[in-house]
Amino acid sequence: MPIFAADDLRAMTGQVFEAAGFSTEKANLIARLMVESNLVGHDSHGVRHIPIYVSRIRDGLISPDAEPRIVTETPTTALVDGGGTLGHVAATFGLELAIQKARQHQVGAVAVHNEEHVGRVGGYPEMAARAGMVGITLCNAQGRGISIAPHGGTSRRMGANPFTAAFPNPKGDPILLDMSTSAVAINKVRQAKDRQTSLPDGAILNPKGESSTDPDDFLKQGGAALPLGGLLYGHKGFGLAVIIDLFCGLLGGSGTALHQHETRLNNGTFHIVIDPESFISSEAYAEQLAAYTDYIHASPTLPKRPSVQLPGEFEADNRARRTADGIAVEDPVWRNIVETLGRLNVPAPQPIG
């Protein structure tokens, strides 16, 4: 696998989306969020999507020149129409608006609909945390995003509907939870196919409703992914997915799993941003959070297991390592990217290893 410097991948990705019709500012935003996914270890949501997004732009499913707009607004809430642009642009618009409202009124809740794939959802509440706010971002999917069986069911009825939240950490990287409500994120199924690896037990069903570990049973045969918790405890992931669908689809206007679009992936995001100083002083917050993290880290571990990590530390460790050592891109993913670069006359960066 070729290995690239993060700066080189960002520059390349920005040039791709500018060539595809986005403004320089928007193209650079997309590039930053996509490469950040690779940096933190979530390659399933990073540059592997370049050919997919460019193809959807060419097919008219993503509008590069669309501008998100506020449909309705109160001092603490807003409903935003993404205009059919890429979710990285529309979801960031909504998150930044929620931060502005929280700065003025202690809390902001902003729903965004009519946006294409938003990428790694955890990147949005992380932005809020780095601005000193507590952030929550919920995301649902319709159309091509319908891929999860309900608990006890066998056919695709729901999106993977991620739940993400982040708390600012004065002593380091945010405390960040970034999880799908499915047993496996769908792009990780595609990644397993590229890497020629099997999926864990309890992740997907084949078309007959039988448990499978073969990615092709989902990707080619029309099977379904299971909700978080698998066959035994999937009621938990399924319940979360339903609530997120109602937040984003019913309240936020993106449409629930009932709203199927044959050709388009449609994401909805619901951002909630809270100023922590509404509840606790900054000094007490920092002191208590530090004591809490120390307490969790001090837990004894199972034999041959590493020390306990808090949510977000996996991503922070990957970011530090990959910033220093570079980002590896799977060979089939890189071949697809190079084909796209050729069509857009964008030069490929030189690998560093």
N, C-alpha and C positions, 0 to 999 in steps of 0.2 A: 504494500500500500504506500502511495506517495504521502509525504508529510510536508505540510506547508506552515509558514508563519501566519499567525492570526491576522496581522496587518495586511499581508498579501491577499488573503482570502477576502477580507473586508473590501479592499480596493477593487478586486475582481468582481465581487458581487454587486458593489455599487455601480460599476460600469455596466454590468449586465442589465440592471433594472433601469438605468438611465437610457440605455440603448433600446429597451423595450417600451419606453414612453413615459416613465416617471420623471418628475423633476429631480434635480440633483439632490435637494434636501430630502425628499421622500426616498429616493434610491439609497442614500446613505443611511437613513433610518432603518430601512429594510435590511440592509447589509449588516448593520450593527447587531440587530436582534437575531438574525439568522446565524451569524458567526458566533455570537454569544452562546447560542444553543450548543454548538460544537465545543466551545471552550469549557462549558460546565459539565460536559459529559453526556449530553442528550443529542447525540448525532442524528437520531431519528427525526429531529425537528430542525436540522440545520441546513447546510448547503446542498444536501441531497435533494431538496425541493426546488432548486433553481430550474431544472428542465421542466418540472411539473408546472410551476407558476408561469414560466414563459409560454408554455403550450396553452395554458388557459387564457393568457392575455391574447395570444394569437387567435384563439377561438371566440373571443369576445365575452368570456366569462369573468374576467377581471378588468376593471376600468382604470387605467393608470392616471387619467386626468380628473377623476372624480374627486370631489371635496366633501368630506364629512360635514354635515350641517345639523344644527340643533333644531329639533322639531318642536318640543315643548320644554319649558324650564321653570323651575322655582329656585329660591335661594340655595336650597340644599340638594336638588335633584335635577336631572335632565334626561331627555330621551333623544338619542342621536341616530340619524340615518347615515350609514357609512357610504352610501352612494354606489355600492357595488365595487369598491376598491379593495385592495388586498388588506386583510385584517391587521397586519402589522401597523399600517397607517391609521386605520379607523379606530382600532382598539387603543392605540397610544393617544389619539385625540381625546377619547372618552376618559382615559385614566388621568391625563393631565387636567382635564376639566374637573374631575372629581377632586383632585389635589387642590385646585384653586378654591373650590367650594369649601373644602375642609379647612383651609387656611383662614377663610373668612367666617365660617359658621360652625367649625369644629367637626362637621361630618359632611360628606358628599357621596351621593349615590347616582351613578350615571349608567344607563343601559344603552348599548349600541347594537343596532340590527343592520341587515343588508350589508354584510361584510364577508369577504372570502376568508380563506384559512388564516387564522391568527398566529400560527406557529406555536412556539413554546409558551404556554399560558403563564407559567411562573415568572416570566420576565416582567409582567405588568405589575403585580403587587410588589415585586422587588424594586421597581422604580419608585413606588410610593415609600417603601421603607428607607431607601437611600435619600429620600427627601424629608426624613424624620417622621413619617406617618405610618400608621398601621394600614395595610392594604389587603383587600380581599378581591379576587377576580374569579367569577364563575363563568363557564363557557359551555354552550350547548351546540348541537349540530343537527342539520337536516340534510336531505338529499343524499349525496354520496357519503355523508357522514353517518348515516344510519347503518350500524354494524353490530350492535350489542343485543343479545337475547335478554329478555326480562327473566328474573329469577323463576325457575321452573318452566320456562319456555325454551323453544329450540330455534326460533326464527328471528331475524333481525328486526328490532322494533325501536331501538334507542341509539343515541349517539354515545360516545365515550365520556362526554360531559365532565371535563376536569374541574376539580376544586383546588384553588390555590390561595395561599395567605402568607403574609410576611410581616414580621415585626422588626423595627429598627434595632440595631445592636451597637451601642456607642463604643464597644470594645472590639468590633470586628464586623464580619459580614452578617447580613440580616438572618434572622431565624426564618426559614423559608420552607413552607410545605407546598409541594407541586405534585399532585397525584391525579391520575385518571380514576374515574369510577368504574372502569372496566378492569378485568383481571390483568390485562396487558394493553398498553397503548397500541393503537392500530398501526402507527408508523414503526413501532418496534417489531410487529409481525413482518412488515416489509423488510426491515433491517435484518431480521433473522433469515429471511430468504436470501438476501444478498450475501450474508456471511455463511450460508449453507449450514445453519445450526437449527436444532429443534427448539420448540417452545416448551416451557414448563408444563407439567400436568395441570389440568384445571384452568387452562387459559382460553381454549377455543373448543367449539363443537364442529364436527363434520356435518354435511348436509342431512345425514340420518339422525342427527341429534346425539351422536356419540362423542365422548371426550377424545381429543386428538392433540398431538404435538407437532403435526406437519403443517407448516405455514401455508402450503398449497391448498389444504382443505378449506382455508379461509379465503385466500387470494384468488384461487382459480375455480374452486368447486362450489363456492357460495355458502360456506358454513358461517357460523356466527361466533363472535367473541362472548365470553361469559362476563357477568358483572363481577366487580371486586368481591372476593370471598369465595368465588368458584361455585361448585355444585352444592356444597354444604352451607356456606355462609353468604351466598350471593345476595340474600335479602338486604344486607347492609349496603353494598355497592349500588344495588338496584334502587333502594330507597333514596340514596343521595342523588343518583342520576335523575330521578323523577323530580325532586325538589329543585335541582339546578335547571331542569327543563322548564319548570314553571316560572322560576325567576327570570331566566333569559328569554324564553319563548312566549310566555303569557304576559308577564309584566313588561318585559323589554321589547316585545313586538317582533322578535326574530322568527316566531313560529315554533311550535313544539314538534315532537317526532311525527305528529300527524301530517305536517306540511312537508311533503316529499317533492324535491326538485330533481328531475331525471338527469340533468346535465351539470348541475352546479352544486358545489359544496357551499353551504351557507352556515356561517358561525354567528352566534349571538354572544355578547359579553355583558356581564353585569359587574360593575366596579363599585366597591364600597371603600371609602377612605375615611379614616378616623384620626383626629389629632389626639395623641395619647395624653397631652397635657390638659385635656378636658377632664381627665380622671385622676391623674397622678403627676406630681412635679417631675421635671426632667432629672433632678438629682435622685429622687427616690426610685424612679424608673430604672436608671442605670445601675443603682446599687442592688435592687432586688433582682433584676435580670441577670446580673453577674453572679449573684448567689445561687440563683436557680440553675444556670448553666454549669456552675461548679458542682452542684449537687447531682445533676444528671450524669456528668462526666465521671463522677466518683463511683458510679455503680460497678460492683463486681460483674465480670463477664463469664459467659459459658466457656468451657475448655476450648482452646485453640481458636477463640474468636477475638477479633480486634476490640479496641476500646469502643465504648458507646459513642455514637455521633448524634448530635441534634439535627433536626431537619435543616437542610441548607449547607451543612458542612461537607457533604459529598460533593456538591456543586462547587463550593469554595476551594476544596482541595484540587479538584480537576482544573479549575480556572488557573490556579497558580502553576500547576505542573504543565498544562498545555500552553500557557503563555510562554513558559521557558523553553519547552521542548518541541512545540509545534503541534499541529492538528493532523492526525492521520485520516485519510479519506479512502474508503473501500474502493477497490479497483473498478467494479461495475458502476459504482456511483460516479467516480471520476470520469470514466469513459462517456457517460451520458452528459456530464457537465461540459466536457471538451467539445462534444457535438454541438451543444447549444452555443458555446463560445464561438465556434466557427461560423454558425449561421448569423450571429450578431456582430462579427468582426471584432470581438473582444479578445485581447491576448491572454493566454494562459500564464499564470505565474509559474516561476521555477520552484520545484520542490526543494526543501532544505535537507531531505533525507528520504 
